[in-house]
Amino acid sequence: MNIPKILDLPKYLDPRGNLSFIEQNNQIPFEIKRIYWIYDVPGGEVRGGHAFKEQHEVIVALSGSFDVIIDNGVQEYKFSLNRSYYGLYLPNLLWRRVENFSTNALALVISSTEYSELDYIRDYSKFKDMVRSNEKV
């Protein structure tokens, strides 16, 4: 089963301001193909609500905070992201939604694939069927 996990990103403290970074062969467990960010989310809105057939992601709260709700088809898990030196690794075949955005939250998403609408699973019942069929393999 695909397991999400928190990645500790490097953190260098400096009185002038702290610095963190990401390198694909060190902190990221995949080749980076795309980076995008989510921002200016109105209060109460939810992002996501889908899974990916192939894509793996790392999500970082660069500013503010938000919750990432992960569903493996059997159980839900909540990860609260609020530090820019933590990344949440999400393998494929996990349903995800992002909610509870604070004011001025900025979510950075690092992806293992280029954008393809064909990779999205947007129907929850199809997602559950796909997860069940993968467990039998």
DAUR-V429798 format. One record per backbone hydrogen bond with DSSP energy under -0.5 kcal/mol. CO is the residue of the C=O (numbers start at 1). NH is the residue of the N-H. If there is no record, write none. Layout:
BEGIN
CO|NH  CO|NH
END
This chain:
BEGIN
2|4  5|89  7|9  7|87  10|21  11|13  12|19  14|17  19|12  21|10  23|26  23|27  23|28  27|29  34|111  36|109  38|107  40|42  42|45  47|98  50|96  51|121  52|93  56|112  57|90  58|110  59|88  60|62  60|108  63|106  65|102  66|81  67|69  67|99  68|70  68|79  69|97  70|77  71|95  75|72  77|70  79|68  79|81  80|82  81|66  83|61  83|86  85|9  86|61  87|7  87|89  88|59  89|5  89|91  90|57  95|71  96|49  96|50  97|69  98|47  99|67  102|105  105|40  106|62  106|63  106|108  107|38  108|60  109|36  109|111  110|58  111|33  111|34  116|119  117|120  119|53  120|122  121|51  122|124  123|127  124|128  125|129  126|130  127|131  128|132  129|133  130|134  131|135  132|136  134|137
END
